[in-house]
């Protein structure tokens, strides 16, 4: 268990550093009103990356726990949790679980916005 936690932590730390760098580089080239493009870029590239990594792993190394923990759970999770959210939603669609897909997507977005708003209101 501890070994798994260490792999996820290493991958997550590196992913977080990459998120910071990519976001900073992107926002240097946009107007202040488009500041969200750094996060948008990270979210979209993270989704593409988790697709590449999970697709490769499922077809070439389906039993490779180290790869999954270090790169998919750790790196992609540290880079952006949106990629995991999108991947899980895709899996629900692929298994024709439309009700769960709708519920998960709606709750994830709505409750996420409400939680951010609530947290901000508590501190203002």
N, C-alpha and C positions, 0 to 999 in steps of 0.2 A: 504494500500500500504506500509506504513512504517513498519508494522508488518511483512509483507512478506520479505522486505529488511533485517530486523533484523535476521529473520530465515536463509536466504541465507548467510548473513554475518557470523553468528555463525558457520554454517556448513562449509562454505568456509574457515574460519580461522582454524578450527580443521583439515580439509582436507589438507590444506597447511602445517601444522605442521607434519602431518603423512607423506606427500610426502617428506619433508626434512629428517625425521627420517629414513624412509625406504630406500631412496636413499643413505644416509650416511652409513647405516649398510651394504648395498650391496656392495658399492665401497670399503669397508674395506677388502673384501675378493677376490678382483680381481686385475690383473695387471693394470698398468697405461694405457696401450693401450686399455683395455676393460672398461674404465671409464664410457662409455655410458650405461653399464648394469644397473646402478642405475635408470636412466630414463626409460630404456626399461622395467625394472621390475615394476616400478610405472605405466607406461602406460598399460601394460598387466593386472596387478592386478586391476587397475582402470576399465578397460573394463569388467573384470569378475565381479567386484563388482557392476557396474551399471547394468549389466545384471541380477544379483541376486536381487538387490533392485527393479528394475523396473518390473521384472517378478513377484516378490512377491506382489508388490503394485497393479499391474494390475489385479492379480487374487484374492487378498484378500481385498484391500483397494483402489479401483479405484478412489474414490472421496476424498481421504485424502490429501488435499493440504499441510498441515503442514509437513507430511512425505516426500512428493515430494520436497518441498522447502528446508527442512533441510538436507535431506540425498542425494537425487539425484542431484538436482541443486546445493546446497551448498557444501556438503562434497565431492561428486564426482567431482564437478566443481573445487573445491580448490585442490583436490588431483591430478587431471589431466584433462585438457580439451580434451585430446585425447580420453578419454572414451566417452565423449559426441559426439565427431566427429564420432567415430566408431558406436555408438548407432544410430545416425541420418542416417548414411549410411546404416546400417542394415534395418532401417525402410523404406528407399527408395527401397532397394532390395525386402523387403517383400511385398511392394505395386507395384512391377514390374515397377518402375520408373527408368529404366536402363539408360536413357539419363541423367537424373538429378544426378543419382548416379555417373556416369562417370565424368560429369562436376564438381560436388562438390568435389569428391575425387581428381581429377586432379588439379583443381584450389587450393584446400586446401593445397596440398603438394607443388605444383610448386610455387604458390604465397607466401606461407610461407617461402620457401627457399630463394626466391628472396627478400622478405622483410627483413629477417635476414641479408642476404648479403648486401643489400642496407643500412640498418641501421649501419652495421659495417663499410662500406666504408665511410659513412658520418662522422664517428668519428675517422677515422684513418688518 
